[in-house]
Amino acid sequence: MNLPGNKYIQSALARAVIDAGYLDTLGKARPGRHPLLTASPDTLARIRNFSAFISRVQHNFLLGEYPLTFRFLQQYRLSGAVFSAYLDIHQRLKKEKASLQQKEESFISFLDGFLQRQTTSRHLLMRDILSHEAALKKLRDKNAAPAEKNSRRLPGFTIDHPVHIDGYYEVVALHCSPESIATASLKIPRYGKKEKIYCYWLQPGTSGFDHFEIMPPLLALLQRINGKKTIREIASGGKNSPPQTGVIQLFQAMYEMGFIYFTKSAT
């Protein structure tokens, strides 16, 4: 970019790079009303692109947790549009001296909304990748916290004692399979393709995760497990109602895979 020699113009340029609000104000000015606008017809667009590039570099701390997300943002040439749209929020958080966690949560939430509003197959794929990596990040964060050791675990399967999830789980709706995302062997999904619901599961003290496709009825049962209700209560809706055999069989399968356990009393 050829910079005018005038110090005032250079000062205005520097401010425009770090202040998206000022840049927007310049965009509303008439051509020629500000010296900076006479440098080139596309000066403001070039400044915004440069600011977006700076913003992207300042989010490199997320590369370790979201490598595929950033890789495919670049590969599909979406990075510039995303960080240009995020510029105001990024600069505001920087002025507020937000923590890295706040910056991460803000950007991931923004990116999810940005991708959700688009209507192309590539944006669908990008949202799948983001959802996948965000779920793994949440599981790792939960697993990093000290685990509560429950010495009241019962051996065997029972329908009359409180049931617990063994570990942590996240539910994700995807158009692609978790395997294809994890191996980056991705094919762009057809827009309008129905999502499948997957449960990502991480047991305490482990580094790997398991996943399985989950149907809405089973998901509804899973979400009722709170360490207080028994399977009899979950399966029947009440302590005195007969439990549904099919539901008990589903819980039996979850127990055999190590997904749930039981205790003598509620926690």
C-alpha positions as a LaTeX table, in Angstrom:
\begin{tabular}{lrrr}
\hline
Residue & $x$ (\AA) & $y$ (\AA) & $z$ (\AA) \\
\hline
Met1 & 0.00 & 0.00 & 0.00 \\
Asn2 & 1.49 & 3.37 & $-1.03$ \\
Leu3 & 1.21 & 5.71 & 1.94 \\
Pro4 & 0.89 & 9.49 & 1.54 \\
Gly5 & 3.71 & 11.38 & 3.14 \\
Asn6 & 1.44 & 13.64 & 5.15 \\
Lys7 & 1.73 & 12.77 & 8.87 \\
Tyr8 & $-1.96$ & 13.49 & 9.40 \\
Ile9 & $-2.91$ & 10.95 & 6.76 \\
Gln10 & $-0.53$ & 8.37 & 8.21 \\
Ser11 & $-2.00$ & 8.98 & 11.67 \\
Ala12 & $-5.52$ & 8.55 & 10.30 \\
Leu13 & $-4.43$ & 5.36 & 8.56 \\
Ala14 & $-2.97$ & 3.95 & 11.78 \\
Arg15 & $-6.17$ & 4.77 & 13.65 \\
Ala16 & $-8.32$ & 3.19 & 10.95 \\
Val17 & $-6.33$ & $-0.05$ & 11.18 \\
Ile18 & $-6.95$ & $-0.46$ & 14.92 \\
Asp19 & $-10.38$ & 1.18 & 15.18 \\
Ala20 & $-13.14$ & $-0.38$ & 13.08 \\
Gly21 & $-15.61$ & 2.23 & 14.29 \\
Tyr22 & $-13.45$ & 5.03 & 12.91 \\
Leu23 & $-13.03$ & 3.06 & 9.69 \\
Asp24 & $-16.82$ & 2.79 & 9.37 \\
Thr25 & $-17.15$ & 6.53 & 9.96 \\
Leu26 & $-14.75$ & 7.17 & 7.10 \\
Gly27 & $-16.83$ & 4.85 & 4.94 \\
Lys28 & $-19.83$ & 7.12 & 5.39 \\
Ala29 & $-17.92$ & 10.26 & 4.40 \\
Arg30 & $-18.18$ & 11.70 & 0.92 \\
Pro31 & $-15.31$ & 10.89 & $-1.45$ \\
Gly32 & $-12.63$ & 13.52 & $-1.12$ \\
Arg33 & $-13.92$ & 14.87 & 2.22 \\
His34 & $-11.10$ & 13.14 & 4.08 \\
Pro35 & $-7.49$ & 13.08 & 2.85 \\
Leu36 & $-7.27$ & 9.35 & 3.46 \\
Leu37 & $-10.08$ & 8.72 & 0.98 \\
Thr38 & $-8.16$ & 10.35 & $-1.87$ \\
Ala39 & $-5.29$ & 7.87 & $-1.76$ \\
Ser40 & $-7.13$ & 5.17 & $-3.72$ \\
Pro41 & $-10.77$ & 4.30 & $-4.47$ \\
Asp42 & $-10.46$ & 1.02 & $-2.56$ \\
Thr43 & $-8.40$ & 2.38 & 0.34 \\
Leu44 & $-10.99$ & 1.57 & 3.01 \\
Ala45 & $-11.50$ & $-1.98$ & 1.76 \\
Arg46 & $-7.76$ & $-2.56$ & 1.79 \\
Ile47 & $-7.45$ & $-1.16$ & 5.30 \\
Arg48 & $-10.26$ & $-3.42$ & 6.53 \\
Asn49 & $-8.62$ & $-6.44$ & 4.89 \\
Phe50 & $-5.34$ & $-5.60$ & 6.60 \\
Ser51 & $-7.11$ & $-5.16$ & 9.96 \\
Ala52 & $-8.86$ & $-8.50$ & 9.46 \\
Phe53 & $-5.49$ & $-10.13$ & 8.78 \\
Ile54 & $-4.12$ & $-8.70$ & 12.03 \\
Ser55 & $-7.18$ & $-10.00$ & 13.87 \\
Arg56 & $-6.67$ & $-13.49$ & 12.42 \\
Val57 & $-3.02$ & $-13.57$ & 13.49 \\
Gln58 & $-4.02$ & $-12.47$ & 16.99 \\
His59 & $-6.28$ & $-15.55$ & 17.18 \\
Asn60 & $-3.41$ & $-17.96$ & 16.54 \\
Phe61 & $-3.71$ & $-19.05$ & 20.19 \\
Leu62 & $-6.75$ & $-21.08$ & 19.05 \\
Leu63 & $-4.81$ & $-23.12$ & 16.48 \\
Gly64 & $-3.96$ & $-25.85$ & 18.98 \\
Glu65 & $-7.61$ & $-26.51$ & 19.87 \\
Tyr66 & $-9.20$ & $-25.77$ & 16.49 \\
Pro67 & $-6.61$ & $-26.79$ & 13.87 \\
Leu68 & $-9.09$ & $-28.07$ & 11.27 \\
Thr69 & $-11.35$ & $-25.07$ & 11.67 \\
Phe70 & $-8.56$ & $-22.62$ & 10.87 \\
Arg71 & $-7.11$ & $-24.85$ & 8.17 \\
Phe72 & $-10.38$ & $-25.05$ & 6.25 \\
Leu73 & $-11.20$ & $-21.36$ & 6.80 \\
Gln74 & $-8.02$ & $-20.69$ & 4.87 \\
Gln75 & $-8.54$ & $-23.46$ & 2.33 \\
Tyr76 & $-12.05$ & $-22.28$ & 1.45 \\
Arg77 & $-10.98$ & $-18.62$ & 1.52 \\
Leu78 & $-13.46$ & $-17.75$ & 4.23 \\
Ser79 & $-10.94$ & $-16.39$ & 6.72 \\
Gly80 & $-10.95$ & $-12.83$ & 5.37 \\
Ala81 & $-14.74$ & $-12.52$ & 5.40 \\
Val82 & $-15.03$ & $-14.02$ & 8.87 \\
Phe83 & $-12.42$ & $-11.83$ & 10.55 \\
Ser84 & $-13.57$ & $-8.74$ & 8.70 \\
Ala85 & $-17.08$ & $-9.28$ & 10.07 \\
Tyr86 & $-15.67$ & $-9.99$ & 13.54 \\
Leu87 & $-13.40$ & $-6.94$ & 13.59 \\
Asp88 & $-15.59$ & $-4.69$ & 15.76 \\
Ile89 & $-16.01$ & $-7.38$ & 18.44 \\
His90 & $-12.33$ & $-8.30$ & 18.40 \\
Gln91 & $-11.18$ & $-4.71$ & 18.87 \\
Arg92 & $-13.75$ & $-4.10$ & 21.61 \\
Leu93 & $-12.58$ & $-7.16$ & 23.56 \\
Lys94 & $-9.00$ & $-6.03$ & 23.15 \\
Lys95 & $-9.83$ & $-2.61$ & 24.63 \\
Glu96 & $-11.65$ & $-4.32$ & 27.50 \\
Lys97 & $-8.57$ & $-6.50$ & 28.13 \\
Ala98 & $-10.66$ & $-9.65$ & 27.89 \\
Ser99 & $-9.08$ & $-12.93$ & 28.94 \\
Leu100 & $-8.06$ & $-15.56$ & 26.41 \\
Gln101 & $-11.02$ & $-17.68$ & 27.51 \\
Gln102 & $-13.42$ & $-14.78$ & 26.90 \\
Lys103 & $-11.86$ & $-14.15$ & 23.51 \\
Glu104 & $-12.14$ & $-17.83$ & 22.61 \\
Glu105 & $-15.78$ & $-18.13$ & 23.68 \\
Ser106 & $-16.67$ & $-14.92$ & 21.85 \\
Phe107 & $-15.02$ & $-15.89$ & 18.57 \\
Ile108 & $-16.29$ & $-19.48$ & 18.51 \\
Ser109 & $-19.84$ & $-18.29$ & 19.22 \\
Phe110 & $-19.55$ & $-15.65$ & 16.50 \\
Leu111 & $-18.13$ & $-18.10$ & 13.97 \\
Asp112 & $-20.88$ & $-20.62$ & 14.67 \\
Gly113 & $-23.53$ & $-17.96$ & 14.07 \\
Phe114 & $-21.74$ & $-16.68$ & 10.97 \\
Leu115 & $-21.61$ & $-20.15$ & 9.41 \\
Gln116 & $-25.18$ & $-20.94$ & 10.40 \\
Arg117 & $-26.47$ & $-17.89$ & 8.52 \\
Gln118 & $-24.82$ & $-18.96$ & 5.25 \\
Thr119 & $-26.50$ & $-21.22$ & 2.71 \\
Thr120 & $-23.69$ & $-23.03$ & 0.90 \\
Ser121 & $-22.45$ & $-26.59$ & 1.30 \\
Arg122 & $-18.97$ & $-25.39$ & 2.22 \\
His123 & $-20.39$ & $-23.42$ & 5.11 \\
Leu124 & $-22.23$ & $-26.56$ & 6.26 \\
Leu125 & $-18.96$ & $-28.46$ & 6.24 \\
Met126 & $-17.17$ & $-25.68$ & 8.10 \\
Arg127 & $-19.87$ & $-25.70$ & 10.79 \\
Asp128 & $-19.51$ & $-29.47$ & 11.16 \\
Ile129 & $-15.75$ & $-29.06$ & 11.66 \\
Leu130 & $-16.26$ & $-26.27$ & 14.19 \\
Ser131 & $-18.92$ & $-28.24$ & 16.11 \\
His132 & $-16.64$ & $-31.30$ & 16.21 \\
Glu133 & $-13.63$ & $-29.41$ & 17.54 \\
Ala134 & $-15.70$ & $-27.32$ & 19.97 \\
Ala135 & $-17.19$ & $-30.51$ & 21.46 \\
Leu136 & $-13.74$ & $-32.04$ & 21.94 \\
Lys137 & $-12.50$ & $-28.82$ & 23.55 \\
Lys138 & $-15.41$ & $-28.85$ & 26.03 \\
Leu139 & $-14.70$ & $-32.49$ & 26.90 \\
Arg140 & $-11.00$ & $-31.79$ & 27.45 \\
Asp141 & $-11.82$ & $-28.84$ & 29.68 \\
Lys142 & $-14.22$ & $-30.93$ & 31.77 \\
Asn143 & $-11.69$ & $-33.74$ & 32.00 \\
Ala144 & $-8.99$ & $-31.33$ & 33.18 \\
Ala145 & $-11.01$ & $-30.53$ & 36.31 \\
Pro146 & $-10.42$ & $-32.76$ & 39.36 \\
Ala147 & $-12.72$ & $-35.78$ & 39.11 \\
Glu148 & $-14.97$ & $-36.63$ & 42.01 \\
Lys149 & $-14.32$ & $-40.16$ & 43.17 \\
Asn150 & $-17.53$ & $-41.93$ & 44.01 \\
Ser151 & $-16.88$ & $-44.75$ & 46.45 \\
Arg152 & $-20.55$ & $-45.69$ & 46.55 \\
Arg153 & $-20.59$ & $-47.30$ & 43.11 \\
Leu154 & $-22.62$ & $-50.44$ & 42.88 \\
Pro155 & $-21.41$ & $-53.49$ & 40.98 \\
Gly156 & $-23.79$ & $-54.72$ & 38.34 \\
Phe157 & $-26.90$ & $-53.35$ & 36.65 \\
Thr158 & $-29.93$ & $-52.21$ & 38.62 \\
Ile159 & $-33.10$ & $-50.29$ & 37.84 \\
Asp160 & $-33.81$ & $-49.23$ & 41.42 \\
His161 & $-30.76$ & $-47.11$ & 42.26 \\
Pro162 & $-29.68$ & $-43.67$ & 40.99 \\
Val163 & $-27.96$ & $-43.79$ & 37.60 \\
His164 & $-25.00$ & $-41.60$ & 36.62 \\
Ile165 & $-23.04$ & $-40.83$ & 33.46 \\
Asp166 & $-19.52$ & $-42.22$ & 33.76 \\
Gly167 & $-17.46$ & $-39.34$ & 32.43 \\
Tyr168 & $-18.55$ & $-36.45$ & 30.25 \\
Tyr169 & $-20.49$ & $-36.13$ & 27.05 \\
Glu170 & $-21.42$ & $-33.54$ & 24.43 \\
Val171 & $-24.17$ & $-33.82$ & 21.84 \\
Val172 & $-23.39$ & $-32.62$ & 18.32 \\
Ala173 & $-25.50$ & $-32.46$ & 15.16 \\
Leu174 & $-23.39$ & $-33.13$ & 12.04 \\
His175 & $-23.81$ & $-33.62$ & 8.32 \\
Cys176 & $-20.47$ & $-35.47$ & 8.12 \\
Ser177 & $-19.37$ & $-38.37$ & 10.27 \\
Pro178 & $-16.98$ & $-37.73$ & 13.18 \\
Glu179 & $-14.53$ & $-40.20$ & 11.59 \\
Ser180 & $-14.30$ & $-38.20$ & 8.37 \\
Ile181 & $-13.75$ & $-34.98$ & 10.30 \\
Ala182 & $-11.13$ & $-36.49$ & 12.59 \\
Thr183 & $-9.14$ & $-37.83$ & 9.63 \\
Ala184 & $-9.78$ & $-34.73$ & 7.47 \\
Ser185 & $-11.05$ & $-37.03$ & 4.70 \\
Leu186 & $-13.93$ & $-34.68$ & 4.08 \\
Lys187 & $-16.39$ & $-34.43$ & 1.26 \\
Ile188 & $-18.54$ & $-31.33$ & 1.01 \\
Pro189 & $-22.05$ & $-32.38$ & 2.08 \\
Arg190 & $-25.05$ & $-31.69$ & $-0.09$ \\
Tyr191 & $-26.89$ & $-28.62$ & 1.14 \\
Gly192 & $-30.15$ & $-29.69$ & 2.73 \\
Lys193 & $-28.76$ & $-33.07$ & 3.78 \\
Lys194 & $-30.30$ & $-34.12$ & 7.07 \\
Glu195 & $-28.11$ & $-33.91$ & 10.14 \\
Lys196 & $-27.35$ & $-36.86$ & 12.39 \\
Ile197 & $-26.98$ & $-36.52$ & 16.13 \\
Tyr198 & $-23.81$ & $-37.85$ & 17.72 \\
Cys199 & $-22.85$ & $-38.27$ & 21.34 \\
Tyr200 & $-19.16$ & $-37.55$ & 22.06 \\
Trp201 & $-18.06$ & $-39.31$ & 25.23 \\
Leu202 & $-14.91$ & $-38.99$ & 27.32 \\
Gln203 & $-14.27$ & $-41.07$ & 30.43 \\
Pro204 & $-12.44$ & $-39.39$ & 33.36 \\
Gly205 & $-8.69$ & $-39.71$ & 33.23 \\
Thr206 & $-8.53$ & $-40.73$ & 29.58 \\
Ser207 & $-7.23$ & $-38.77$ & 26.61 \\
Gly208 & $-9.25$ & $-40.34$ & 23.81 \\
Phe209 & $-12.94$ & $-40.04$ & 23.15 \\
Asp210 & $-15.65$ & $-42.30$ & 21.81 \\
His211 & $-18.71$ & $-41.34$ & 19.84 \\
Phe212 & $-21.91$ & $-42.96$ & 18.70 \\
Glu213 & $-24.94$ & $-41.88$ & 16.75 \\
Ile214 & $-27.91$ & $-41.27$ & 19.01 \\
Met215 & $-31.60$ & $-41.18$ & 18.12 \\
Pro216 & $-33.78$ & $-38.39$ & 19.57 \\
Pro217 & $-35.76$ & $-40.75$ & 21.88 \\
Leu218 & $-32.54$ & $-42.08$ & 23.41 \\
Leu219 & $-31.15$ & $-38.55$ & 23.70 \\
Ala220 & $-34.26$ & $-37.54$ & 25.66 \\
Leu221 & $-33.63$ & $-40.41$ & 28.10 \\
Leu222 & $-29.94$ & $-39.55$ & 28.35 \\
Gln223 & $-30.73$ & $-35.97$ & 29.29 \\
Arg224 & $-32.85$ & $-37.19$ & 32.22 \\
Ile225 & $-29.87$ & $-38.84$ & 33.90 \\
Asn226 & $-28.90$ & $-36.57$ & 36.77 \\
Gly227 & $-27.49$ & $-38.83$ & 39.49 \\
Lys228 & $-30.80$ & $-38.75$ & 41.37 \\
Lys229 & $-33.33$ & $-40.67$ & 39.28 \\
Thr230 & $-33.38$ & $-44.42$ & 38.91 \\
Ile231 & $-33.87$ & $-46.20$ & 35.63 \\
Arg232 & $-37.29$ & $-47.30$ & 36.85 \\
Glu233 & $-38.25$ & $-43.65$ & 37.24 \\
Ile234 & $-36.73$ & $-42.63$ & 33.91 \\
Ala235 & $-38.21$ & $-45.57$ & 32.04 \\
Ser236 & $-41.70$ & $-45.29$ & 33.45 \\
Gly237 & $-42.07$ & $-41.67$ & 34.49 \\
Gly238 & $-42.90$ & $-42.61$ & 38.09 \\
Lys239 & $-41.82$ & $-44.83$ & 40.98 \\
Asn240 & $-45.00$ & $-46.91$ & 40.97 \\
Ser241 & $-45.38$ & $-47.36$ & 37.20 \\
Pro242 & $-44.10$ & $-50.47$ & 35.44 \\
Pro243 & $-40.87$ & $-49.76$ & 33.55 \\
Gln244 & $-40.76$ & $-50.14$ & 29.77 \\
Thr245 & $-38.78$ & $-53.22$ & 28.77 \\
Gly246 & $-37.26$ & $-51.62$ & 25.68 \\
Val247 & $-35.98$ & $-48.64$ & 27.64 \\
Ile248 & $-34.40$ & $-50.90$ & 30.24 \\
Gln249 & $-32.64$ & $-52.81$ & 27.48 \\
Leu250 & $-31.20$ & $-49.54$ & 26.14 \\
Phe251 & $-29.84$ & $-48.68$ & 29.58 \\
Gln252 & $-28.48$ & $-52.22$ & 29.89 \\
Ala253 & $-26.52$ & $-51.67$ & 26.68 \\
Met254 & $-25.20$ & $-48.32$ & 27.95 \\
Tyr255 & $-24.11$ & $-49.99$ & 31.17 \\
Glu256 & $-22.28$ & $-52.76$ & 29.32 \\
Met257 & $-20.34$ & $-50.20$ & 27.28 \\
Gly258 & $-19.36$ & $-48.38$ & 30.50 \\
Phe259 & $-21.37$ & $-45.24$ & 29.79 \\
Ile260 & $-23.38$ & $-45.32$ & 33.03 \\
Tyr261 & $-22.98$ & $-46.56$ & 36.61 \\
Phe262 & $-25.11$ & $-46.75$ & 39.76 \\
Thr263 & $-24.87$ & $-45.67$ & 43.38 \\
Lys264 & $-26.73$ & $-46.65$ & 46.55 \\
Ser265 & $-28.20$ & $-43.20$ & 46.96 \\
Ala266 & $-28.57$ & $-39.94$ & 45.07 \\
Thr267 & $-25.64$ & $-37.50$ & 44.90 \\
\hline
\end{tabular}
